[in-house]
Amino acid sequence: MMPARRWRVPQFLAIAAAAGIGAAAPRPATAPPTAATPRSGTVVADTLWSQALGIRKQVILWLPPSYRSQPSRRYPVAYYLHGLWGNEWDWIRAGKLDHTLDSLTAGGMAEMIVVMPDGDDSWYTTWNWLGDWPGCRRNPPRKDEPAASYCVPWPHYDDYVARDLVHFIDSTYRTRSNRASRGIAGLSMGGYGAIMLALAYPDVYAAAASHSGILSPLYLSPHPFAGAPRYAASEAELKQVWAEPFWPSMGKAFGRDTAAWWARDPARRAARLLRKSGAQMPALKADVGVMDGFVDESRAFRYELHRLGIPLEYSEFPGAHTWVYWRAHSAESASWLAKQLTRVP
């Protein structure tokens, strides 16, 4: 009999409901007001056409305090990805990331542009299933988002974030449009997306940080992690690990066989990049709460990277899979990314 995860799905849902996970942050028609002081950044909403998705998407940006007053200055860029059932407003509305960034820059952190895209429930990958675009438009799965922005004809979410979005930001805003000045971070599904995208597009991102990321999606046991990891070897085991409500999105994004899942596994991707001649390994950082039901996935990822000899800045803190935890630790990823992205003038 397969060992059980530390959390049963009902336990996760109960904690998630209390923390606001699964109820995406509201989508205001305009950006929330920000203090008009020299030490405060500006939150703006913009839209772009994504060729990879075949649809227009909204994107939220935090522009640093000096952006308007220094029109010739260019800035590094950090991309922040939301989690499953979230949206592009989550990091602002629930995570208060703009307040955190205001405080950090006031305290001397190097200024950077922060970009928060709409990733739907995509896992930030090219789906292993084309999807049912007409059916999605007739009956949108999410009631908090219109079909026009949620239902995509071509679910190539990795190319959307790493190519279309980066090109749009670099051509629209005053960025330092080079790899050394570009990083990515995220929470939960977005933590997976941040690490995976940095490893899949090493020419685009110099650094990636994960908060509570699902960094070893095939991990099966033991719980708690104690080395010698065992991974799912069949669709039945994958479904047992990722039961409802996760399977509807993960089955579409990752596929229904372990070969497709291994192709989207961060440690496997890191090993592939390590073997690639001339490729640059991005700087990697991960943290997770010790009470998080997915803590063992992060531990398994650390184990595999250590085995490969790939550096990973790794931390565990008190806390669970909640916005309380992510608000408490977003300053660490932002400070770390700012240092990584300003090393090259």
Sine and cosine of phi, psi and omega as CSV:
sin_phi,cos_phi,sin_psi,cos_psi,sin_omega,cos_omega
0.00,0.00,0.67,-0.74,-0.08,-1.00
-0.96,0.29,0.71,-0.70,0.04,-1.00
-0.87,0.49,0.59,-0.81,-0.01,-1.00
-0.98,0.18,0.48,-0.88,0.13,-0.99
-0.92,0.38,0.33,-0.95,0.02,-1.00
-0.90,0.44,-0.51,0.86,0.06,-1.00
-0.92,-0.40,0.71,-0.71,0.28,-0.96
-0.99,0.17,0.40,-0.92,-0.03,-1.00
-0.85,0.53,-0.69,0.72,0.02,-1.00
-0.85,0.52,-0.59,0.80,0.04,-1.00
-0.89,0.46,-0.70,0.71,0.02,-1.00
-0.87,0.49,-0.70,0.72,-0.05,-1.00
-0.91,0.41,-0.60,0.80,0.02,-1.00
-0.90,0.44,-0.72,0.69,0.02,-1.00
-0.93,0.37,-0.63,0.78,0.00,-1.00
-0.88,0.47,-0.67,0.74,-0.01,-1.00
-0.89,0.46,-0.66,0.75,0.01,-1.00
-0.91,0.41,-0.53,0.85,-0.05,-1.00
-1.00,-0.02,-0.12,0.99,-0.03,-1.00
1.00,0.01,0.13,0.99,0.04,-1.00
-0.97,0.23,0.68,-0.73,-0.01,-1.00
1.00,-0.10,-0.33,0.94,0.14,-0.99
-0.95,-0.32,0.99,-0.11,-0.13,-0.99
-0.87,0.50,0.51,-0.86,0.02,-1.00
-0.88,0.48,0.61,-0.79,0.01,-1.00
-0.84,0.54,0.45,-0.89,0.00,-1.00
-0.97,-0.25,1.00,-0.06,0.00,-1.00
-0.90,0.44,0.49,-0.87,0.03,-1.00
-0.94,0.35,-0.48,0.87,0.04,-1.00
-0.76,-0.65,0.24,-0.97,0.00,-1.00
-0.91,0.42,0.60,-0.80,0.06,-1.00
-0.89,0.45,0.51,-0.86,-0.05,-1.00
-0.91,0.42,0.55,-0.84,0.06,-1.00
-0.80,-0.60,0.46,-0.89,-0.03,-1.00
-0.91,0.41,0.72,-0.69,-0.03,-1.00
-1.00,0.02,0.91,0.41,0.04,-1.00
-0.83,-0.55,0.40,-0.91,-0.04,-1.00
-0.86,0.51,-0.35,0.94,-0.07,-1.00
-0.99,-0.10,0.01,1.00,-0.04,-1.00
-0.96,-0.27,0.66,-0.76,0.12,-0.99
-0.99,0.13,-0.02,-1.00,-0.03,-1.00
-0.84,-0.54,0.75,-0.66,0.07,-1.00
-1.00,-0.09,0.82,-0.58,-0.01,-1.00
-0.76,-0.65,0.46,-0.89,0.09,-1.00
-0.93,-0.36,0.65,-0.76,0.01,-1.00
-0.64,-0.77,0.14,-0.99,0.06,-1.00
-0.72,-0.70,0.44,-0.90,0.05,-1.00
-0.60,-0.80,0.43,-0.90,0.14,-0.99
-1.00,-0.01,0.79,-0.61,0.05,-1.00
-0.96,-0.27,0.91,-0.41,0.07,-1.00
-0.92,0.40,-0.54,0.84,-0.03,-1.00
-0.92,0.40,-0.51,0.86,-0.01,-1.00
-0.98,-0.19,-0.40,0.92,-0.06,-1.00
0.96,0.26,0.57,0.82,-0.08,-1.00
-0.36,-0.93,0.34,-0.94,0.13,-0.99
-1.00,0.07,0.60,-0.80,0.01,-1.00
-0.76,-0.65,0.54,-0.84,0.11,-0.99
-1.00,0.01,0.54,-0.84,0.04,-1.00
-0.68,-0.73,0.63,-0.78,0.01,-1.00
-0.95,-0.30,0.66,-0.75,0.01,-1.00
-0.79,-0.61,0.54,-0.84,0.24,-0.97
-0.94,-0.35,0.90,-0.43,0.02,-1.00
-0.99,-0.12,0.75,-0.66,-0.13,-0.99
-0.91,0.41,0.27,-0.96,-0.11,-0.99
-0.82,0.58,-0.58,0.82,-0.08,-1.00
-1.00,0.03,0.02,1.00,-0.15,-0.99
-0.86,0.51,-0.68,0.73,-0.04,-1.00
-0.99,0.13,-0.50,0.86,-0.08,-1.00
-1.00,0.09,-0.25,0.97,0.00,-1.00
-0.81,-0.59,0.97,0.23,-0.16,-0.99
-0.91,0.41,-0.20,0.98,0.02,-1.00
-0.99,-0.16,-0.07,1.00,-0.08,-1.00
-0.99,0.12,0.60,-0.80,0.07,-1.00
-0.90,-0.44,0.43,-0.90,-0.20,-0.98
-0.75,-0.66,0.53,-0.85,0.21,-0.98
-0.93,0.38,0.28,-0.96,-0.08,-1.00
-0.77,-0.64,0.73,-0.69,0.14,-0.99
-0.89,-0.45,0.77,-0.63,0.03,-1.00
-0.99,-0.17,0.76,-0.65,0.00,-1.00
-0.89,-0.46,0.85,-0.53,-0.09,-1.00
-0.98,-0.20,0.66,-0.75,0.02,-1.00
-0.99,0.12,0.10,-1.00,-0.03,-1.00
-0.99,-0.11,-0.05,-1.00,0.00,-1.00
-0.87,0.50,0.66,-0.75,-0.03,-1.00
0.93,0.37,0.24,0.97,0.00,-1.00
-0.98,-0.20,-0.19,-0.98,0.07,-1.00
-0.47,-0.88,-0.02,-1.00,-0.14,-0.99
-0.92,0.39,-0.27,0.96,0.03,-1.00
-1.00,0.03,-0.15,0.99,-0.15,-0.99
-0.84,0.54,-0.71,0.70,-0.08,-1.00
-0.91,0.41,-0.42,0.91,0.04,-1.00
-1.00,0.03,-0.81,0.59,-0.14,-0.99
-0.95,0.30,-0.68,0.73,-0.02,-1.00
-0.99,-0.16,-0.57,0.82,-0.08,-1.00
-1.00,-0.01,-0.22,0.98,-0.01,-1.00
0.79,0.62,0.59,0.81,-0.07,-1.00
-0.90,0.43,-0.53,0.85,0.03,-1.00
-0.89,0.46,-0.63,0.77,0.04,-1.00
-0.91,0.41,-0.66,0.75,0.03,-1.00
-0.88,0.47,-0.71,0.71,0.00,-1.00
-0.91,0.41,-0.63,0.77,0.07,-1.00
-0.85,0.53,-0.72,0.70,-0.02,-1.00
-0.91,0.41,-0.67,0.74,-0.03,-1.00
-0.91,0.41,-0.70,0.72,-0.01,-1.00
-0.93,0.37,-0.59,0.81,0.08,-1.00
-0.89,0.46,-0.49,0.87,0.02,-1.00
-1.00,0.06,0.02,1.00,0.09,-1.00
0.93,-0.37,0.02,1.00,0.05,-1.00
-0.90,0.43,0.63,-0.77,0.05,-1.00
-0.85,0.53,0.68,-0.73,-0.05,-1.00
-0.97,0.26,0.57,-0.83,0.06,-1.00
-0.47,-0.89,0.37,-0.93,0.13,-0.99
-0.99,0.10,0.66,-0.75,0.05,-1.00
-0.88,-0.48,0.78,-0.63,-0.11,-0.99
-0.88,-0.47,0.76,-0.65,-0.04,-1.00
-0.82,-0.57,0.98,-0.19,-0.06,-1.00
-1.00,0.05,0.22,-0.98,0.11,-0.99
-1.00,-0.02,0.93,-0.36,-0.02,-1.00
-0.96,-0.27,0.15,0.99,-0.03,-1.00
0.76,0.65,-0.61,-0.80,0.05,-1.00
-0.93,-0.37,0.73,0.68,-0.31,-0.95
-1.00,-0.03,-0.35,0.94,-0.18,-0.98
0.89,0.45,0.27,0.96,0.14,-0.99
0.81,0.59,0.66,0.75,0.00,-1.00
-0.68,-0.73,0.24,-0.97,0.21,-0.98
-0.97,0.24,0.85,-0.53,-0.09,-1.00
-0.90,0.44,0.49,-0.87,0.10,-1.00
-1.00,0.07,0.13,0.99,0.01,-1.00
-0.64,-0.77,0.76,-0.65,-0.09,-1.00
-0.89,0.45,-0.49,0.87,0.00,-1.00
1.00,-0.07,0.19,-0.98,0.01,-1.00
-0.89,-0.45,0.99,0.16,-0.07,-1.00
-0.88,0.48,-0.76,0.65,0.01,-1.00
-0.87,0.50,-0.67,0.75,0.01,-1.00
-0.91,0.41,-0.61,0.79,0.04,-1.00
-0.89,0.45,-0.65,0.76,-0.02,-1.00
-0.94,0.34,-0.54,0.84,0.03,-1.00
-0.95,0.30,-0.58,0.81,-0.07,-1.00
-0.65,-0.76,0.98,0.21,-0.07,-1.00
-0.85,0.53,0.75,-0.67,-0.03,-1.00
-0.92,0.40,-0.45,0.89,-0.05,-1.00
-0.93,-0.37,0.76,-0.65,-0.03,-1.00
-1.00,0.07,-0.19,0.98,-0.03,-1.00
-1.00,-0.05,0.00,1.00,-0.03,-1.00
-0.61,-0.79,0.73,-0.69,-0.01,-1.00
-0.92,0.38,0.46,-0.89,0.01,-1.00
-0.86,0.51,-0.52,0.85,-0.06,-1.00
-0.87,0.49,-0.45,0.89,0.00,-1.00
-0.94,-0.34,-0.26,0.97,-0.04,-1.00
-0.99,-0.12,-0.62,0.79,-0.07,-1.00
-1.00,0.06,0.89,-0.46,-0.08,-1.00
-0.91,-0.41,0.65,-0.76,0.02,-1.00
-0.92,0.38,-0.59,0.81,-0.06,-1.00
-0.78,-0.63,0.97,-0.23,-0.09,-1.00
-0.99,0.15,0.94,0.34,0.08,-1.00
-0.96,-0.26,0.95,0.32,-0.14,-0.99
-0.95,0.30,-0.43,0.90,0.04,-1.00
-0.93,0.37,-0.73,0.69,0.05,-1.00
-0.91,0.42,-0.57,0.82,0.05,-1.00
-0.86,0.51,-0.74,0.67,-0.05,-1.00
-0.97,0.24,-0.72,0.69,-0.14,-0.99
-0.99,0.15,-0.41,0.91,-0.04,-1.00
-0.92,-0.40,-0.90,0.43,-0.09,-1.00
-0.88,0.48,-0.75,0.66,-0.05,-1.00
-0.92,0.39,-0.70,0.71,0.01,-1.00
-0.88,0.48,-0.69,0.73,0.03,-1.00
-0.88,0.47,-0.68,0.73,-0.01,-1.00
-0.89,0.46,-0.73,0.68,-0.02,-1.00
-0.90,0.45,-0.70,0.72,-0.02,-1.00
-0.92,0.39,-0.49,0.87,-0.03,-1.00
-1.00,-0.02,-0.21,0.98,-0.07,-1.00
-0.94,-0.33,-0.51,0.86,-0.06,-1.00
-0.86,-0.51,0.28,-0.96,-0.10,-1.00
-1.00,0.10,0.99,0.11,-0.03,-1.00
-0.96,-0.26,0.31,-0.95,0.28,-0.96
-1.00,0.03,0.98,-0.18,-0.20,-0.98
-1.00,0.07,0.88,0.47,0.08,-1.00
-0.61,-0.79,0.35,-0.94,-0.05,-1.00
-0.82,0.57,-0.69,0.73,-0.10,-1.00
-0.89,0.45,-0.33,0.94,-0.05,-1.00
-0.95,-0.32,0.34,0.94,-0.08,-1.00
-0.73,-0.68,0.79,-0.61,0.03,-1.00
-0.68,-0.74,0.08,-1.00,-0.09,-1.00
-0.51,-0.86,0.57,-0.82,0.00,-1.00
-0.57,-0.82,0.22,-0.98,0.04,-1.00
-0.08,-1.00,0.15,-0.99,0.02,-1.00
-0.85,-0.53,0.61,-0.79,0.06,-1.00
0.82,0.57,-0.89,-0.45,0.09,-1.00
-0.82,0.57,-0.60,0.80,0.03,-1.00
-0.94,0.33,-0.47,0.88,0.11,-0.99
-0.92,0.40,-0.68,0.74,0.13,-0.99
-0.86,0.52,-0.75,0.67,-0.04,-1.00
-0.87,0.49,-0.65,0.76,-0.03,-1.00
-0.89,0.46,-0.75,0.66,-0.01,-1.00
-0.92,0.40,-0.71,0.71,-0.06,-1.00
-0.91,0.41,-0.66,0.75,0.00,-1.00
-0.92,0.39,-0.64,0.77,0.02,-1.00
-0.90,0.44,-0.59,0.81,0.01,-1.00
-0.98,0.21,-0.51,0.86,0.00,-1.00
-0.99,0.14,-0.43,0.90,-0.02,-1.00
-0.79,-0.61,0.91,0.41,-0.05,-1.00
-0.92,0.38,-0.26,0.97,0.09,-1.00
-0.98,0.20,-0.22,0.98,-0.08,-1.00
-0.98,-0.19,-0.68,0.73,-0.13,-0.99
-0.88,-0.47,0.70,-0.71,0.04,-1.00
-1.00,-0.05,-0.31,0.95,-0.08,-1.00
-0.42,-0.91,0.49,-0.87,0.02,-1.00
-0.57,-0.82,0.64,-0.76,-0.01,-1.00
-0.77,-0.64,0.65,-0.76,0.00,-1.00
-0.86,-0.51,0.76,-0.65,0.21,-0.98
-0.96,-0.27,0.90,-0.43,0.09,-1.00
0.83,0.56,0.57,0.82,-0.08,-1.00
-0.95,0.32,0.46,-0.89,0.12,-0.99
-1.00,0.08,0.99,0.16,-0.23,-0.97
-1.00,-0.05,-0.11,0.99,0.07,-1.00
-0.64,-0.77,0.97,0.26,-0.17,-0.99
-0.89,0.46,-0.40,0.92,0.01,-1.00
-1.00,0.01,-0.02,1.00,-0.09,-1.00
-0.87,0.48,0.73,-0.69,-0.08,-1.00
-0.91,-0.41,-0.71,0.70,-0.07,-1.00
-0.18,-0.98,0.21,-0.98,0.06,1.00
-1.00,0.09,0.24,-0.97,0.09,-1.00
-0.80,-0.59,0.89,-0.46,-0.01,1.00
-0.96,0.29,0.33,-0.95,-0.04,-1.00
-0.85,0.52,0.72,-0.69,-0.01,-1.00
-0.61,-0.79,0.50,0.87,-0.04,-1.00
0.99,0.13,0.03,-1.00,-0.02,-1.00
0.71,0.70,0.86,0.51,-0.09,-1.00
-0.92,0.40,0.54,-0.84,0.11,-0.99
-0.93,-0.37,0.67,-0.75,-0.06,-1.00
-0.88,-0.47,0.42,-0.91,0.00,-1.00
-0.87,0.50,0.66,-0.75,-0.06,-1.00
-0.86,-0.51,0.15,0.99,-0.02,-1.00
-0.37,-0.93,0.26,-0.96,0.06,-1.00
-0.88,0.47,-0.61,0.79,0.00,-1.00
-0.87,0.49,-0.66,0.75,0.02,-1.00
-0.94,0.35,-0.62,0.79,0.07,-1.00
-0.87,0.49,-0.69,0.73,0.00,-1.00
-0.92,0.39,-0.53,0.85,0.03,-1.00
-0.95,0.33,-0.62,0.78,0.04,-1.00
-0.93,0.35,-0.71,0.71,-0.08,-1.00
-0.91,-0.42,0.94,0.33,0.01,-1.00
-0.97,0.25,-0.10,-0.99,0.10,-1.00
-0.84,0.55,0.61,-0.79,0.13,0.99
-1.00,-0.10,0.23,0.97,-0.10,-0.99
-0.99,0.12,-0.57,0.82,-0.15,-0.99
-0.86,0.50,-0.62,0.79,0.00,-1.00
-0.81,0.59,-0.66,0.75,0.01,-1.00
-0.99,0.12,-0.65,0.76,-0.07,-1.00
-0.95,0.32,-0.58,0.81,0.04,-1.00
-0.89,0.45,-0.61,0.79,0.03,-1.00
-0.95,0.31,-0.69,0.72,-0.10,-1.00
-0.97,0.25,-0.71,0.70,-0.12,-0.99
-1.00,-0.05,-0.42,0.91,-0.06,-1.00
0.98,-0.21,-0.08,-1.00,-0.10,-1.00
-0.90,-0.44,0.18,0.98,0.03,-1.00
-0.72,-0.69,0.41,-0.91,-0.09,-1.00
-0.93,0.38,-0.45,0.89,0.02,-1.00
-0.87,0.48,-0.69,0.73,0.02,-1.00
-0.92,0.39,-0.59,0.80,0.03,-1.00
-0.93,0.36,-0.67,0.74,0.02,-1.00
-0.89,0.46,-0.54,0.84,0.04,-1.00
-0.91,0.42,-0.36,0.93,-0.01,-1.00
-0.94,-0.35,0.32,0.95,-0.01,-1.00
-1.00,0.03,0.81,-0.59,-0.06,-1.00
-0.85,0.53,-0.69,0.72,-0.01,-1.00
-0.91,0.41,-0.63,0.77,0.05,-1.00
-0.90,0.43,-0.62,0.79,0.04,-1.00
-0.92,0.39,-0.62,0.79,0.04,-1.00
-0.90,0.44,-0.66,0.75,0.03,-1.00
-0.89,0.45,-0.63,0.78,0.02,-1.00
-0.91,0.41,-0.67,0.74,0.01,-1.00
-0.91,0.42,-0.60,0.80,0.01,-1.00
-0.87,0.49,-0.54,0.84,-0.02,-1.00
-0.99,0.11,-0.18,0.98,-0.09,-1.00
-0.99,0.13,0.86,-0.51,-0.05,-1.00
-0.89,0.45,0.77,-0.63,0.08,-1.00
0.99,0.13,-0.09,1.00,-0.03,-1.00
-0.97,0.24,0.56,-0.83,0.02,-1.00
-0.98,-0.17,0.80,-0.60,0.05,-1.00
-0.98,0.17,0.81,-0.59,0.04,-1.00
-0.94,0.35,0.46,-0.89,0.16,-0.99
-0.92,0.39,0.68,-0.73,-0.11,-0.99
-0.81,-0.59,0.63,-0.78,0.01,-1.00
-0.63,-0.77,0.63,-0.77,0.05,-1.00
-0.55,-0.83,0.62,-0.78,0.15,-0.99
-0.66,-0.75,0.33,-0.94,-0.04,-1.00
-0.34,-0.94,0.47,-0.88,0.05,-1.00
-0.99,0.14,0.62,-0.79,-0.05,-1.00
-0.93,0.36,-0.30,0.95,0.05,-1.00
-0.99,-0.15,0.13,0.99,0.00,-1.00
-0.96,0.28,0.74,-0.67,0.01,-1.00
-0.91,0.42,-0.23,0.97,0.01,-1.00
-0.94,-0.33,0.30,0.95,-0.06,-1.00
-0.87,0.50,-0.56,0.83,-0.07,-1.00
-0.94,0.35,-0.44,0.90,0.09,-1.00
-0.91,0.42,-0.65,0.76,0.05,-1.00
-0.92,0.39,-0.63,0.78,0.01,-1.00
-0.91,0.41,-0.62,0.78,0.03,-1.00
-0.92,0.40,-0.62,0.79,0.05,-1.00
-0.89,0.45,-0.70,0.71,0.05,-1.00
-0.86,0.51,-0.67,0.74,0.01,-1.00
-0.87,0.50,-0.73,0.68,-0.05,-1.00
-0.93,0.38,-0.64,0.77,0.02,-1.00
-0.93,0.36,-0.59,0.81,0.07,-1.00
-0.89,0.46,-0.66,0.75,0.01,-1.00
-0.89,0.45,-0.53,0.85,0.01,-1.00
-1.00,0.09,-0.19,0.98,-0.05,-1.00
0.98,0.21,0.41,0.91,-0.01,-1.00
-0.99,-0.15,0.82,-0.57,-0.02,-1.00
-0.90,0.44,0.64,-0.77,0.08,-1.00
-0.59,-0.81,0.85,-0.52,0.11,-0.99
-0.99,0.15,0.93,-0.38,-0.19,-0.98
-0.81,-0.58,0.67,-0.74,0.01,-1.00
-0.60,-0.80,0.55,-0.84,0.19,-0.98
-0.84,-0.54,0.65,-0.76,-0.04,-1.00
-0.73,-0.68,0.30,-0.95,0.16,-0.99
-0.86,0.51,0.61,-0.79,0.03,-1.00
0.68,-0.73,0.18,-0.98,-0.06,-1.00
-0.83,-0.56,-0.24,-0.97,-0.06,-1.00
-1.00,0.05,0.93,0.36,-0.14,-0.99
-0.64,-0.77,0.26,-0.96,0.07,-1.00
-0.92,0.39,-0.44,0.90,0.09,-1.00
-0.85,0.53,-0.71,0.70,0.02,-1.00
-0.91,0.40,-0.74,0.68,-0.10,-0.99
-0.93,0.37,-0.60,0.80,0.08,-1.00
-0.89,0.45,-0.59,0.81,-0.04,-1.00
-0.94,0.34,-0.45,0.90,-0.15,-0.99
-0.88,-0.47,0.01,1.00,0.03,-1.00
-0.90,0.43,-0.48,0.88,0.02,-1.00
-0.89,0.46,-0.52,0.85,-0.02,-1.00
-0.94,0.34,-0.68,0.73,0.02,-1.00
-0.93,0.37,-0.62,0.78,0.00,-1.00
-0.91,0.42,-0.70,0.71,0.02,-1.00
-0.89,0.45,-0.66,0.75,0.00,-1.00
-0.90,0.44,-0.71,0.71,0.01,-1.00
-0.90,0.43,-0.66,0.75,0.01,-1.00
-0.86,0.52,-0.63,0.77,0.03,-1.00
-0.93,0.36,-0.67,0.74,-0.02,-1.00
-0.90,0.44,-0.61,0.79,-0.16,-0.99
-1.00,-0.01,-0.08,1.00,0.02,-1.00
-0.91,-0.40,0.25,0.97,0.03,-1.00
-0.95,0.32,-0.49,0.87,0.01,-1.00
-0.96,-0.27,0.83,-0.55,-0.03,-1.00
-0.87,0.50,0.00,0.00,0.00,0.00
